[in-house]
Amino acid sequence: MKRDVGREARLLARHPLGWLACGFGSGLSPWASGTTGSAAAVLLWWLAQAQHWDGWVLAATILGTFLLGIWASGHACRVLDTDDAAPIVIDEWVGQWLTLAMALPFWGASAGGPLFLLLGFLLFRLSDIVKPWPARTADRQLGGGFGAMADDAIAGIYSGAALALLGWSGLGS
């Protein structure tokens, strides 16, 4: 079934939670909205790193976005009458940020560089698509906003561990 991006945009634009759920429009791409949402998250990460945020600020931002994302995704799921619609990408933002945050300490001076960001992006997209256990179970069994957020957070933890391992192995040196 073909997505009606215009309809999705009209429904989500009616409320600030809809805008948050669709990543301020990054999830309204007519193709590969999860990839587009993840790319927007990497761009926001890069901008945050340019501000030299402390680790606790990053952690608070990720946790706060996760909690707001539950609320926003729940709203979007109700409005769009589905458990996890394609334009909901706030979950990709959290998963992508978890990936990068977990690996930061293992990449040294290369953390935040182009290779780090590219590998983090690719690893998260792979993990989000494959949905290793228990992400797949969370995706299928949990509903609403929490279900929409949980599977990507789990995928972010898996891809963060993989990116950390790559940094620890010396790839980022």
N, C-alpha and C positions, 0 to 999 in steps of 0.2 A: 504494500500500500504506500502510495506516494505521500510524503509529508506536505501539509499545507502550512508553509512557513509564515505566510501572511496572517492566517488565522491564529497560529500560535503566538505571533508577535502582538496581535490585537488583544488577545486574552491576557497575556503576561504583562503588557504595558499598562494595564489598568490599575496596577498596584505596585508599590515599591518592592514588595517581596517577590513579585514576578520578575522584576528587573534583576534583583539579586540572584534568583534561581537560574536565570539564563546568562549569568556572568556579564551583566550590563550590555547584553546584545551579542556577546561572542558565541553563544549557543544557538543563535538564530541563523547560522550558516545553512544553506540548503543542502550541503554535503559535508560529511565528516564533522558534525558539530562537536563531538567529543575531542577530536584532534584540534579543532579551532579553539575550543575552550582551554585545552591544555597549553596551546601556544600562547594564548592571552595570559595564562597563569605564569608561564616562563618569563614573559615580558614584564609582568608586575614584579616577579621575583628579582629580575635584573635591576629594575628601578629601585626596589627596596634595598638591595645590596649596595647600590650606588650611594645610599644614605648611611651605610655602615650601621645597620640596625644590630643591636645586641641580640644574643641568642634567646634571651627571655622575651624580647619583643617579638621575634619570629614565632616562638612557641605560643605566645598569647594570641598572636594574629591567626595562626593556624587553628588553635582551639576555638577562638571566638568565631572564626569563619565556619568551622564545623558545626558549632551550636546554632548560629544564625542560619546556616545551610539546612539544618533539619527543619527549621520553621519555614524557610523560604521554599524548600523542595516540597514540603507537605502542602503548602499553599498551591504551588504549581501543579502538583499531582492532582489535587482536587479540581483546579480550574480546567486542566487538560483531560481529566477523567482517565488517568493512567497511573501506574505505579512508578514509572521512571521514564519520562518522555525524553526524546533526543535533545530538545533545547535546554534541558536542565543540565547545566555544566558547573555549577558551584561545587559539586562533588569532585569534578576533575581538578578544579583549582586546589582543593584541599589535598587530594591524592598527589598531585604534582608537587605541591609545596612540601608535603611530608617526604617525598622521595629526595628532594634536594636538601632539606634540612637534616635528615638523618645522615647524609653522606658528607656534609660540610667538614666535620673534623678529620676525615680520612683523606682529604684532597690537598691539604696544605695550601700553598700559595696558588695552586691552580683552581681552588674552589671558586666558583662563580665565573670561571673562564668559559670560552666557547665550547671546548670539548666536554667539560663538566655539564653544561646546560644541554648540549645536544644529546649526550648519552643519558642524562636524567630524563629528558623528554621521551626519547625512544624506549627506554626501559619501562617508564610508566605507561606509555601507550600499549606496549606489548603486554604488560601485566594487567592492564585494564581490559584489554580485549580477551586474553586467555582466562582471566579470573581464576587464579589458583585457589585451592581450598584454604580457608573457608570463605573467600570472597564470593565464589559462585553460589554457595549455600546462602550467604547473606543476601545476594542479589535475588535469589528465587524465593526465599522464605520470609524475609522481612519486607514490610510494605511501607508505603508513605515516605515521609521525609527522612526518617532514620534509615530505612532500607536503601533509599537512593544515595545517602551519604556513606553508609557503612562499607559497601563493597569497594568503593574507590579508596577509602581510607586504608582498608586492608591491602588493596593492590599497591597503594603508595608505600606501605611498610615493606612489602616484598621487593619492590623496585628500589627503594631506599637502601635496603640491605645489599642488593646486587651492586648498586652504584658505590656504596661504601667499600665493598670488597674490591671493586676495580681500583678505587683510590688507594686502598691499603696495599694492593699488589704493586703499586708504583706507576700505574698507568698515567696518573695525573702529574707525575714529576717531570 
